[in-house]
Amino acid sequence: MIKNPYPGKFISIDGIDGAGKSTQLQFIEGWFENLGYKVYSGHEPTMGNTGSKVNKIIKNKKSAPTPHELQKMFIEDRKEHLEGDIMPALKSGAVYICDRYFLSTLAYGMAEGLSFDDLMADHEEILSNEFIVPDMMLVIDTPVEIALARLKSKKSEKDLEYFERKEDVMKKVSENFKSFKDKFENINFVSGYLSIPDVTNEVNEILNKKFKL
């Protein structure tokens, strides 16, 4: 793991499926644009070479490999994302906001029985000196029942993705995210139990404290 060595700002947003990440990502985009930054954003898994394969798996269009093989595919996709999009943006001085990053691999992988240490070792092996830690990691801590209700209001049962069908796994994922509070710097938690405006207000306070001069 290395701190961001580039002039741009790197932000990640994580949380369980249905946590409300997309809404806050849009707010953060506007916040940095108002400060005059060029802003880029992306989602993991991507639609790149490895990411497309991962998307087929989690959308149940392809048989899932073992949990470890699946999470290593997420990390391979992350490497392609870093090299193709994130690092070029940061080198140019822009802001890059990533909807899901390595915290999600840890949380979801651990929920399926993998160890924190093994998943971190996989990141170090696959990403090497490209394993950049974001300048700010935002985790939206939303109760599982609320997140699932949001998902089911937007999707039919057959359209739910691999992890979205497993409430027991989602609960473990939620607890795993909470366990990271003392493990990493630059990590910030916001309660997704609040109304969307209240969540946005908390995100705004975090951004002002961290970045506004």
Residue, then its C-alpha position, 0 to 999 in steps of 0.5 A: m500500500i502506498k499513499n497517493p503520490y500524484p497531484g490529483k485527489f483520489i476518493s473512494i466510496d464503499g458500502i453494501d449494495g443499496a447503501g446510496k453510494s451513487t447519490q453521494l458520488q454525484f454530490i462529491e463530483g459537484w463539490f470538487e467541480n465547484l472548486g475548479y477541479k477536473v473530475y472523473s469517476g468510475h465503478e468497480p467492477t469496470m466494463g474492462n477485460t476482467g471487469s466484464k467477466v466479473n459483471k457476468i458472474i455477479k449478474n448470474k450470467k456465468s457460473a461463479p468461481t470459488p470466492h477466492e478466485l472471484q475476489k482475485m478477479f476483482i483485484e485484477d480488474r482494479k489493476e486495469h482500472l488503476e493503470g487505465d483510468i485512475m492513475p492517469a487522472l491523478k497524474s494530471g491533477a484531476v480528482y478521481i472518485c471510485d464507486r467501490y475500491f479495495l475495502s469492498t473486496l475485503a468486506y465481501g471476501m471476508a463475508e465468504g470466509l476469506s481472511f483479511d490478511d490473505l486478501m491484503a496479500d493478494h492486493e500487494e501481489i497483484l497491484s504491487n507499487e500501484f496499490i494506492v490508498p485513496d486520500m479519502m475513503l467514505v463508507i456509507d453504513t446503511p442497515v441491511e434491511i433498508a438497503l435490500a428494500r431499496l434494491k427490491s424496489k428497483k429490481s425484480e428478484k431475478d435481477l438481483e445480483y450475486f451478493e444481493r440475493k444473500e441477506d446473511v452475506m450482506k449482514k456479514v459484509s456490513e459488519n466487516f466494513k465497520s471492522f475497518k474503522d481502526k485499520f486504515e487512515n483516511i476512512n470516514f463513516v456516514s450513517g445511511y440510516l439518515s435521510i439523503p439530505d442529512v447524509t449529504n450534509e455529513v459528506n459535505e462536512i467531511l469534504n470541507k474538513k479534509f480538502k477545503l483550504 
